[in-house]
Amino acid sequence: MFTPLETKRYEAVTAIINLEGFSGFCSMPDNQSRMADYLNFLFEKIDESLTTTGLAGTFTHFKFIGDGAIYIWRPSVNESLRDLGGRVFLALHNLYRTYPADIQDEQEELGVREAPKRLRVGIAQGEVSELSATSGIEFVGYSISLAARLQAYCRQIGFLVSTSVSLPDHLKEEYSLVKGRTKISAGTSLPSEEIRFVREDASDMSRREIERWFTLAPGALDSRKATQSVQRPTGASLVTPQTSNGTLNETISKGELMDPFSIIGAISAGLNIIDKFRSLALRLRGETGPSPSVHAEVKDGAMEIQRVGQPVERIEAASIKTSQWDELRYSTLEKKVRINWDIFNQIDGELPTASLDEKARLRQKLESIKCELCQDFRELLGLYERTLGTPLGDHYALNSLCGPQK
């Protein structure tokens, strides 16, 4: 039985995260004994993404719903729904874009087969009500139903945000968000709703495919003169908009319009990729390398640096040196690293089944890409250190893998 709690009705942001292909994954008997390991991995990844925007552990409601999860957030004290919506968008779009590579890297170690290869996310905003039930407190509201429908709406685009979600204007431009309406005739039960999606998320779709699912304003796909957003592993898109003639807007200089929380999130994700690159490259050489003595990660919106397992420094977002953050250079390096890192992983996956001659060619290509990654990761590390105002060094400098810096 349910009893309404009249004093518990409020505006909130709701997100539904769905595991695509989870039913088939669960049907494999070999996966049953490792299901807890997979789910722990999944929710650790979710928490990592939420941490980048300070959302971890702040939800009003969380529930695992069989093949995914529901999260509901209310604004914190002195926080607007617009700021909250922006933080939810950044964190979950990061999760949506990084999960496929993360599960590919970890599936073998987790001991599971055919794990869900990607997530689907729907986000909506609106009034929710708390109901007292025999099983505890439950939540109802149209925004909850809408978020669930949005994540399931379009097969190709798995990240849809209702326009009911208030978003900062700069995010709409930086992520090249496309506004449209869902179509009742698209083969689903979803009523026509106004939504937004990230233009880059539809990069594999033709115009005809996009317009099969969405009604768009004339020129919606053509008028995006902003630089196509390069997805940050942190979910923090920091790409500088362009002017109508396609040249960089010279009124935006280094450090301007940069959210310190987004910068810290970008640094944290970048260091995480350096760790992954080092581990994979050393494994390919049959080595392990010295154990890292320095570890940096985001905790409660600040960068915590540990040395030999002990926290020694905490850098708050407000104290980072934003004047040292060269966004244009970061954007260029991040895009190059992302491309080379994807190729590096792809070649690693091809090696086991390649012929002897082909293995020699692939290893030569790996070495070439490794050298490029070494150079770019080290330049990024220098940018991170200048912005944080502290040296990191140790394994992040990649000396054991790339040799001493010149």
C-alpha atoms as one frame of an Amber mdcrd trajectory, in Angstrom:
protein
   0.000   0.000   0.000   1.066   3.581  -0.662   0.479   6.740   1.341   1.263
  10.167  -0.186   3.547  12.422   1.804   2.106  15.830   0.954   5.126  17.704
   2.292   7.493  15.724   0.075   6.930  17.142  -3.409   9.715  19.032  -5.109
  11.511  19.805  -8.366  14.302  17.358  -9.110  16.518  16.039 -11.883  16.029
  12.350 -12.684  18.395  10.104 -14.628  17.766   6.552 -15.784  20.840   4.494
 -16.695  20.170   1.304 -18.643  22.571  -1.569 -19.408  22.111  -2.396 -23.080
  21.983  -6.184 -23.558  21.878  -6.961 -19.843  19.191  -9.672 -20.198  21.333
 -11.694 -22.604  24.347 -11.171 -20.375  22.439 -12.529 -17.366  21.240 -15.580
 -19.314  24.800 -16.913 -19.644  25.382 -19.385 -16.787  29.109 -18.637 -16.642
  28.370 -15.027 -15.747  26.225 -15.750 -12.702  29.101 -16.332 -10.307  30.783
 -13.059 -11.349  27.680 -10.870 -11.500  28.537  -9.069  -8.273  32.023  -8.276
  -9.602  30.575  -6.785 -12.778  27.988  -4.692 -10.933  30.613  -3.434  -8.479
  32.761  -2.417 -11.454  29.785  -0.651 -13.058  28.813   1.373 -10.012  32.432
   2.271  -9.298  32.542   3.748 -12.822  29.295   5.612 -12.198  30.669   7.006
  -8.923  33.898   8.052 -10.651  31.941  10.070 -13.201  29.647  11.575 -10.564
  32.679  12.525  -8.498  34.057  14.705 -11.295  31.168  17.137 -10.804  30.745
  16.642  -7.060  27.574  14.523  -7.337  28.764  11.241  -5.838  26.721  10.364
  -2.772  24.512  13.469  -3.073  21.453  11.861  -4.666  18.064  12.094  -3.006
  17.145   8.651  -4.257  18.963   5.723  -5.849  17.592   2.356  -6.851  18.950
  -0.562  -8.856  16.155  -1.621 -11.211  17.280  -4.952 -12.633  18.899  -3.785
 -15.860  20.005  -0.345 -14.741  19.566   2.311 -12.096  17.516   5.368 -11.272
  19.031   8.478  -9.687  17.101  11.501  -8.415  18.808  14.724  -7.323  17.483
  17.825  -5.608  19.524  21.045  -5.740  21.769  21.565  -2.764  21.504  24.687
  -0.626  22.028  27.827  -2.755  22.250  25.718  -5.943  19.996  26.427  -8.917
  18.316  23.709 -10.963  20.308  25.004 -13.948  23.621  24.346 -12.181  22.422
  20.943 -10.980  21.219  20.020 -14.472  24.609  20.987 -15.892  26.477  18.853
 -13.378  24.258  15.825 -14.036  24.669  16.266 -17.795  28.477  16.531 -17.599
  28.917  13.543 -15.301  26.573  11.176 -17.122  27.660  12.096 -20.640  31.194
  11.322 -19.505  29.982   7.945 -18.258  28.092   7.277 -21.502  31.161   7.972
 -23.655  33.838   6.258 -21.535  32.030   3.089 -20.403  32.462   1.131 -23.692
  36.267   1.417 -23.608  36.378   0.752 -19.852  34.407  -2.494 -20.059  36.468
  -3.616 -23.046  39.614  -3.122 -20.967  38.247  -4.840 -17.844  35.963  -7.620
 -19.130  38.631 -10.329 -19.132  39.828  -9.440 -15.647  36.227  -9.462 -14.387
  35.844 -12.997 -15.721  32.589 -12.347 -17.598  31.528 -12.849 -21.208  29.470
 -10.584 -23.460  29.102  -7.864 -20.843  26.842  -4.951 -21.847  28.936  -2.979
 -24.332  27.312   0.370 -23.760  24.935   2.260 -21.528  21.780   4.187 -22.365
  20.911   7.346 -20.433  17.761   9.460 -20.224  17.574  12.667 -18.166  14.491
  14.734 -17.296  13.487  17.400 -14.791  10.200  18.003 -13.032   8.182  17.603
  -9.877   8.471  14.285  -8.072   6.468  13.040  -5.116   7.479  10.742  -2.309
   5.117   7.941  -1.392   5.354   5.917   1.761   5.139   2.223   0.891   5.409
  -0.985   2.872   8.817  -1.508   1.268  10.003   2.007   2.100   9.894   5.387
   0.325   9.086   5.313  -3.394   9.084   8.162  -5.916   6.623   8.973  -8.703
   6.433  11.747 -11.283   6.167  12.286 -15.017   9.859  13.208 -15.248  10.787
   9.742 -13.969   8.685   8.048 -16.641  10.045  10.430 -19.276  13.688   9.712
 -18.396  12.971   5.985 -18.706  11.348   6.426 -22.124  14.114   8.689 -23.427
  16.894   6.224 -22.717  15.047   3.575 -24.725  13.873   5.786 -27.594  16.602
   5.809 -30.268  18.826   2.790 -30.913  21.759   4.800 -32.286  21.733   7.708
 -29.839  21.727   6.379 -26.296  21.973   9.715 -24.480  18.910  11.969 -24.617
  18.078  14.929 -22.388  14.616  16.427 -22.097  14.448  20.190 -22.655  12.734
  20.264 -19.255  16.286  19.975 -17.859  17.751  23.420 -17.267  21.269  23.591
 -18.705  23.813  26.449 -18.661  23.943  28.146 -22.065  27.673  27.546 -22.486
  27.153  23.768 -22.307  24.615  23.899 -25.123  27.232  25.511 -27.364  30.297
  23.649 -26.147  28.642  20.274 -26.673  26.942  21.322 -29.932  23.594  20.259
 -28.496  20.922  19.676 -31.132  17.321  20.440 -30.185  14.432  18.501 -31.673
  11.261  16.559 -31.005  10.747  12.832 -30.824   8.382  11.306 -33.370   5.337
   9.298 -32.373   5.661   7.381 -35.640   9.179   6.189 -34.896   7.893   2.857
 -33.616   7.753   3.647 -29.901   5.106   4.590 -27.343   6.888   7.837 -26.407
   4.667  10.901 -26.896   6.275  13.707 -28.884   8.738  15.360 -26.515  11.294
  18.137 -26.908  14.788  16.774 -26.391  18.441  17.593 -26.877  21.275  15.338
 -27.974  25.013  15.840 -28.441  25.783  16.314 -32.132  28.885  14.111 -31.900
  26.808  11.237 -30.494  25.033  11.111 -33.853  28.231  11.280 -35.926  27.680
   7.747 -37.272  24.154   8.534 -38.442  23.119   9.974 -41.778  20.822  12.995
 -41.912  18.015  10.706 -43.060  18.532   8.383 -40.070  18.505  11.301 -37.633
  15.354  12.761 -39.183  13.653   9.360 -38.976  13.777   9.662 -35.202  13.592
  13.424 -34.626  11.829  16.457 -36.009  14.471  19.173 -36.213  14.333  22.880
 -36.923  15.549  23.804 -40.439  19.342  23.919 -40.498  19.694  22.393 -37.022
  22.425  20.055 -38.222  24.107  22.593 -40.513  24.259  25.714 -38.427  26.640
  24.329 -35.832  29.648  26.551 -36.476  31.171  25.667 -33.145  34.138  23.333
 -33.199  32.739  19.824 -32.982  32.970  18.922 -29.336  35.804  16.539 -28.465
  34.507  14.335 -25.685  36.479  14.699 -22.525  36.941  11.465 -20.593  35.633
  13.453 -17.639  32.507  14.602 -19.323  33.820  18.156 -19.232  33.567  19.568
 -22.735  35.788  22.615 -22.877  35.955  23.233 -26.605  36.110  26.916 -27.525
  33.219  28.106 -29.709  33.939  29.529 -33.154  32.574  32.626 -34.796  30.293
  32.479 -37.789  33.209  32.621 -40.224  34.791  29.568 -38.622  37.747  31.341
 -36.993  38.451  31.053 -33.289  36.737  33.669 -31.223  39.629  35.866 -30.187
  37.702  37.307 -27.264  38.072  33.979 -25.460  41.553  33.639 -24.035  43.257
  30.987 -21.956  41.441  30.257 -18.725  38.302  32.295 -19.517  34.908  30.648
 -19.123  36.615  27.575 -17.695  34.879  25.871 -14.807  37.552  24.877 -12.242
  35.584  21.716 -11.413  35.622  20.734 -15.085  39.361  21.379 -15.300  40.025
  19.208 -12.251  37.812  16.508 -13.731  39.706  16.683 -17.033  43.033  16.376
 -15.200  41.806  13.415 -13.147  40.578  11.578 -16.234  43.782  12.370 -18.096
  45.913  10.913 -15.311  43.689   7.835 -15.280  44.355   7.287 -18.996  48.101
   7.704 -18.413  47.827   4.915 -15.831  45.994   2.670 -18.294  48.456   3.409
 -21.087  51.426   2.637 -18.850  49.921  -0.661 -17.645  48.989  -1.845 -21.149
  52.275  -0.813 -22.777  54.339  -2.502 -20.051  52.215  -5.653 -20.333  52.884
  -5.769 -24.057  56.596  -5.676 -23.239  56.190  -8.457 -20.678  57.036  -6.124
 -17.792  55.259  -4.654 -14.806  57.504  -1.726 -13.945  58.011  -0.230 -10.484
  54.930   0.174  -8.309  53.561   3.745  -8.441  54.160   5.748  -5.281  52.004
   8.717  -6.302  48.273   8.649  -6.925  45.989  11.589  -7.737  42.204  11.468
  -7.820  39.185  13.709  -7.408  37.443  13.506  -4.047  34.483  15.734  -3.197
  35.351  18.165  -5.982  39.022  18.579  -5.036  42.204  16.895  -6.252  43.739
  14.680  -3.582  47.357  13.611  -4.041  48.630  10.550  -2.199  52.235   9.502
  -1.832  52.976   5.949  -0.707  49.302   5.490   0.088  49.000   8.545   2.317
  47.170  11.782   1.431  49.752  14.588   1.390  48.011  17.370  -0.509  44.467
  18.472  -1.311  43.941  21.036  -4.042  40.532  22.691  -3.992  38.955  23.711
  -7.301  38.977  27.367  -6.234  42.766  27.327  -5.765  43.877  25.855  -9.109
  45.755  28.177 -11.460  43.201  28.613 -14.247  45.507  31.145 -15.943  47.880
  28.239 -16.651  45.175  26.165 -18.371  45.785  26.462 -22.108  42.459  25.216
 -23.448  43.376  25.386 -27.116  46.493  23.291 -26.610  44.655  20.885 -24.313
  41.888  20.396 -26.869  44.419  19.647 -29.620  46.412  17.192 -27.495  43.333
  15.469 -26.063  41.894  14.830 -29.494  45.203  13.433 -30.758  45.622  11.237
 -27.664  42.061   9.918 -27.923  42.577   8.851 -31.537  45.965   7.208 -30.899
  44.752   5.535 -27.689  41.821   3.977 -29.558  44.192   2.684 -32.266  46.618
   1.386 -29.631  43.830  -0.639 -27.983  42.547  -1.881 -31.322  45.966  -3.195
 -32.328  46.377  -4.858 -28.930  43.112  -6.706 -29.580  44.313  -7.859 -33.022
  47.676  -9.228 -31.892  46.553 -12.598 -30.426  45.029 -13.825 -33.708  47.505
 -12.229 -36.133  49.996 -14.275 -38.193  53.711 -14.037 -37.390  54.347 -11.599
 -40.225  51.310  -9.563 -39.286  52.359  -9.492 -35.614  55.710  -7.999 -36.579
  53.968  -5.258 -38.554  51.466  -4.581 -35.753  54.204  -4.384 -33.113  56.095
  -1.893 -35.252  52.976   0.216 -35.524  52.382  -0.079 -31.771  55.882   1.218
 -31.079  55.336   4.206 -33.345  52.025   5.086 -31.689  53.550   4.533 -28.251
  56.225   7.142 -28.970  53.576   9.664 -30.019  51.506   8.949 -26.925  54.569
   9.298 -24.682  55.266  12.740 -26.075  51.673  13.951 -25.869  51.006  12.511
 -22.400  54.127  14.226 -21.085  53.047  17.560 -22.531  49.622  17.110 -20.962
  51.245  16.226 -17.639  53.168  19.501 -17.749  49.895  21.359 -18.305  48.278
  19.487 -15.412  51.168  20.260 -13.062  51.239  23.967 -13.936  47.478  24.240
 -13.434  47.522  22.359 -10.121  50.618  24.228  -8.985  52.354  21.065  -7.815
  54.608  18.395  -9.377  53.270  14.877  -9.809  56.179  13.072 -11.473  56.665
   9.431 -10.503  54.987   6.984 -12.910  52.903   9.741 -14.489  56.126  10.979
 -16.137  56.345   7.561 -17.895  60.130   7.321 -17.449  60.095   3.527 -17.073
  58.156   3.189 -20.312  59.273   6.086 -22.480  62.743   6.711 -21.147  64.051
   9.821 -19.346  62.729  13.147 -20.569  65.102  15.150 -22.698
